[in-house]
Amino acid sequence: KVSWVPTGITIGVIIAFIAVSVGFIIFLKQRESPRVQSGFEMRGSR
């Protein structure tokens, strides 16, 4: 009956890890592309 607790935690950790990985990849891609950087600067100037 308690076996679903470890699986739930494991799934949560996996989802969190994937989310962090995807966010980090997007962050690196945004740093690489000057288009996105200029877009961020325009947003920040507002």
WODA-V918340 format. One record per pair of residues at least 4 apart in sequence whose ideal C-beta (glycine too) atoms are under 6 Angstrom apart, sorted by sequence separation. I is the first residue (numbers start at 0). J is the second residue. D is the distance in Angstrom with one decimal. If there is no record, write none. Layout:
BEGIN
i = [I | I]
j = [J | J]
d = [D | D]
END
This chain:
BEGIN
i = [3 | 29]
j = [7 | 35]
d = [5.9 | 4.4]
END
